[in-house]
Amino acid sequence: MKNNIKVERARNDMTQAKLAELAEVSRQTINAMELSKYVPSTVLALKLAKIFGREVQDLFELEKIDWK
């Protein structure tokens, strides 16, 4: 899953640590999401959308999956 978390953080002049605090997760979780190594739960995705004042689909995008 692709995401725009890093872009939104930059737009809001926010560190990973501050976003983690607001979302009630670790900074490592934010880092892993930005590196596409972690897919957030629905609850976390909704929290992040609310923090940034965006829609979930503005932050996250499903990548094309090869269904062969």
Phi, psi and omega in degrees: 000126176277151177215163180245028183299314181298319179297314180294323176299316180296317179299328182260009179048055186237137177279164174300320181297318180293316179297318178300317179299313181295324182272354180062045175225176178278159175298326179297326177295316178298315179300315180297322177296315181297330179270007181059033177258355182215130176259122185288158173292166177300318180299315180294319178300319178293320177299313181297318178299318180294317179302317183271353182068035182236170173275151180304318182291345173284335182265328186232143180220127176290136176275154178299131181252135177279109186268016182299000000 
